[in-house]
Amino acid sequence: MRVQVAARHCQIPDSVRTRTEEQIARLAKYDPRIASADAIYEEVKRVRSVEVILSVHGGEPVIARGEGEEFRSALDKVVDRLRSILRRQRSQARDHQGPRAAERMSSE
C-alpha cells in the first residue's frame, strides 16, 4: 500500500511521519483492497488536524478527519474512526450475502 504524507502550513517531525505510515499500514487487515492512503496534516490557530483518504479498489474512498492539540492525538482519532468505518463496511458486506450451502443443508 502506498502512503503519502503531506503538510499544510506546518512542519511534521519524522517520528510522526513514520508513525503515520505504520498506523495506516495496519488498516490493511480490515480491508485488503486498500490501494493507497493520503494523510494531510494541517495547523490552523494552534488546532492541529489530520485528514486521511483511503483509496479502495472497487469501492468508494474512505475519508476521516481528526483534530487535537498534538498531531499524535489527532492521528489516533483518525485511525480509530477509520477502523470503525472499515469494520462497519466489512460487516455490512457479509450480512448481505445469502446463507452458506452447509447452513442451508443442515436446516432442511
C-alpha positions in Angstrom: 0.0 0.0 0.0 1.3 3.5 -0.9 1.1 6.0 1.9 1.6 9.7 1.1 2.0 12.2 3.9 1.6 16.0 3.2 1.7 19.0 5.4 -0.2 22.3 5.0 1.1 25.4 6.9 3.1 23.3 9.3 6.2 21.1 9.8 5.8 17.4 10.7 8.5 15.6 12.7 9.9 12.5 11.2 8.7 10.4 14.1 5.1 11.5 13.4 5.6 10.7 9.7 6.8 7.2 10.4 4.0 6.6 13.0 1.5 7.7 10.3 2.8 5.2 7.8 2.8 2.4 10.4 -0.7 3.1 11.7 -2.2 3.3 8.2 -0.4 0.2 7.0 -2.1 -1.7 9.9 -5.5 -0.8 8.5 -5.0 -3.3 5.6 -6.1 -6.1 7.9 -9.6 -4.6 8.0 -9.9 -4.3 4.2 -7.2 -5.8 2.0 -8.5 -3.9 -1.1 -7.0 -0.6 0.2 -4.7 0.6 -2.6 -3.3 3.9 -1.2 -3.7 6.4 1.6 -3.2 10.1 1.7 -2.6 11.8 5.1 -2.9 15.6 5.2 -1.6 17.4 8.3 -2.8 21.0 8.9 -2.4 23.5 11.6 -4.8 26.5 12.0 -4.7 28.7 15.1 -3.0 26.0 17.3 -5.5 23.4 16.3 -3.8 20.5 14.6 -5.8 18.3 12.3 -5.2 15.2 10.2 -7.3 14.1 7.3 -6.8 10.6 5.8 -8.2 9.5 2.5 -8.1 5.7 1.7 -8.5 4.6 -1.9 -10.2 1.3 -2.1 -10.1 -0.9 -5.2 -13.7 -1.4 -6.5 -15.2 0.9 -3.9 -15.7 4.5 -2.7 -12.8 6.3 -1.0 -13.0 6.3 2.8 -12.3 9.7 4.4 -11.9 10.5 8.1 -10.7 13.7 9.9 -9.5 14.2 13.4 -8.4 17.2 15.5 -6.3 17.6 18.6 -3.8 19.7 20.4 -1.0 17.5 19.1 -0.6 15.7 15.8 -0.2 12.3 17.5 -3.6 12.6 19.3 -5.3 13.8 16.0 -3.7 10.8 14.2 -5.0 8.4 16.9 -8.5 9.8 16.5 -8.4 9.4 12.7 -7.1 5.8 12.9 -9.9 4.9 15.4 -12.5 6.4 13.1 -11.1 4.6 10.0 -11.1 1.3 11.9 -14.7 1.6 12.9 -15.7 2.7 9.3 -13.8 -0.3 7.7 -15.3 -2.7 10.3 -18.8 -1.5 9.6 -18.4 -1.7 5.8 -17.0 -5.2 6.2 -19.8 -6.4 8.4 -22.4 -4.9 6.0 -20.9 -6.7 3.1 -21.0 -10.0 5.0 -24.6 -9.5 6.2 -25.9 -9.1 2.7 -24.7 -12.4 1.4 -27.0 -15.4 1.4 -26.6 -18.3 3.8 -23.8 -20.7 3.1 -24.6 -24.1 1.5 -23.7 -26.0 4.6 -26.1 -23.9 6.7 -28.9 -24.5 4.1 -28.3 -28.3 4.1 -28.4 -28.5 7.9 -31.7 -26.5 8.3 -33.6 -28.8 5.8 
